[in-house]
Amino acid sequence: MFVLLLSSVGVVAVCAVVIDSLWSPLEQITSYLSPFFLPSEVEPLTKKFGVWAAVTGSTDGIGKQYALELARRGCSVVLISRNPDKLSAVAGQIEKEYNVKTKIIVADFSKGAEVYAKIEEELKDIPIGILVNNVGINYDYPCTVCELSPSKVWELINVNVGAVTVLSRCVLPGMAARGRGALVNVSSGSELQPLPLMTIYAATKAYIRSFTLALREEYAPKGIYVQHLSPMFVSTKINAFSQKLLEGSLLVPDAETYSRHAVETLGRVHNTTGFWLHGIQYFFIKIAPEWIRIKIGMAMNKRFRHEYLQNHKVKVN
């Protein structure tokens, strides 16, 4: 009887893990198919959430391409990043190609609390319907915690943790008052386990996941959709430590390809990698025991570290 009970508990536990792991891919497949089979059920983003979107880290990589994709779908876009020349260039491209409005806000999130008063002032009269908390930084190359400079440690925390937290808090009151809105918080597959040689980066992404899931429970009753977006490797500058990642592959899409798929899930899937091949990777990583994931992560980052040090002829003790 006791053995039967334990077996039943084991079966239930395995089923729960499989269902939890498969739920997001199934939602994602549904999101891709629904425009073809139930077109009347698919509302334009501007109707569902509002005309204005804001995207942080919007001058390169996923942030830039996500902003372009939102503009293609009719959204006017607030571009928030630290380089004024790049911001102007992206704004000009959006207005020329998609005939929507743009606004640029220059902000260096690595400076911490001091940047947010200006951002709040700039946003106060704009009814932001979609906020994409995309801005983030990574290590220059995989290394131990003590190899990082104190300034780099604070930069990782200020950008990866501070921005998503404070900007969400900035726009949520307006969304709640209007009874609609969407937050997209961009995390990373590194959230799945502690990640040696990128310890702080992975910890900031685990924070984003926890923050996003809790925020969803708080604000879903107010009509606000909160998406946890967790890409695996994408060919962008954030992975500049590896030439192989920058070159891309079937499993490492470019930012344009990734963002097109990710925006397709907006408003339809709550937890997603944003890209179907990443969803498959996420599933198989998630079902492995955590200690195995940590060991694999260490081995992977050792290879990336070796590649970087060789290519840049850097000597470290």
Residue, then its C-alpha position, 0 to 999 in steps of 0.5 A: m500500500f505504501v509503495l503504491l502511494l509513493s508511486s502515485v505521488g511520483v506519477v502526479a509529480v512527473c505529470a505536474v512537471v511535464i504540464d508546467s513545462l509544456w504549457s508555455p509552448l502550447e500557448q505559443i503555438t496557439s498564439y501563432l495559429s489563432p490569427f489564421f483560425l480565429p481572426s475575429e478574436v485577435e485584437p490589434l495591439t493598439k486597440k487592446f492596450g493603447v496607442w503608445a508603447a515604450v521600449t528601453g534599450s531600444t537602439d540595438g538588438i532585441g530592443k530596437q527590433y521590438a520597437l520596429e515591430l511594434a511600430r509596424r503594428g501601428c504603435s507610436v513608440v517612446l524610445i529610451s536609451r543612453n545614446p542620443d544619436k542612435l535614438s534619433a536614428v531609430a526614431g527617424q527610421i520608425e517615422k519614415e517606415y511606419n508613419v507613427k509618432t516617436k519620442i526619445i528619452v536619453a537615460d543611462f540606467s547604469k547611473g541608478a536612481e538619479v535617472y528616473a525623475k527625468i523619465e517620469e517627467e517625460l512620460k507623465d502626459i503620455p498614456i503608455g499602453i505597452l512597456v517593454n522592459n528590455v534594457g540589460i547588460n551582461y558580463d564583458y566575458p565569463c569570469t568569477v565574481c571577484e574579477l569584476s570591478p565594483s563599478k561593473v557589479w553596480e552597473l549590472i544591478n542598476v541596469n538589470v534590476g533597477a530599470v525593470t523595477v522602477l519603470s514598472r512602478c512608474v507606468l502601472p498607476g496610469m495603466a491601472a487607472r485606464g483599466r488596461g495595459a501590458l508590461v513585457n519584462v525581458s529576462s533570459g534563459s540564464e534564470l533557470q539555474p545559478l550560472p557560474l562565471m556569470t553569477i550576478y547576471a543570472a541572479t538579476k534575471a532570476y530576480i526579473r522572473s520572480f518580480t514579473l510573476a508576482l507583479r502579474e498576480e497583483y495587477a491582473p485584476k486591474g486589467i493589466y497583462v504582464q508577460h515574462l519573456s525569457p529568450m535563450f541565446v540571440s545574436t546581439k551585442i550582449n553576447a559579444f564575448s563569443q564570435k560564434l554566438l554573434e554569427g548566429s545559427l538555427l538555435v541563435p536567431d538574429a534580433e529581427t527574427y526573434s523580435r518578430h516572433a516575440v511580439e506575436t506572443l504579446g497579449r496571448v502568452h504570459n510566460t514564453t521564450g518568444f521563439w519556438l526553438h528556444g521554447i524547446q531548449y527551455f523545456f529540456i533544460k528545465i526538466a534536468p536536475e538543477w545541479i546538472r544545469i549548474k555543471i553544464g552552465m559552468a562548462m559552457n561558460k568555461r568554453f566561452r571564456h576560453e574563446y574570448l581570452q584566446n581571441h582577445k589575447v587576454k592573460v588573467n591569473 
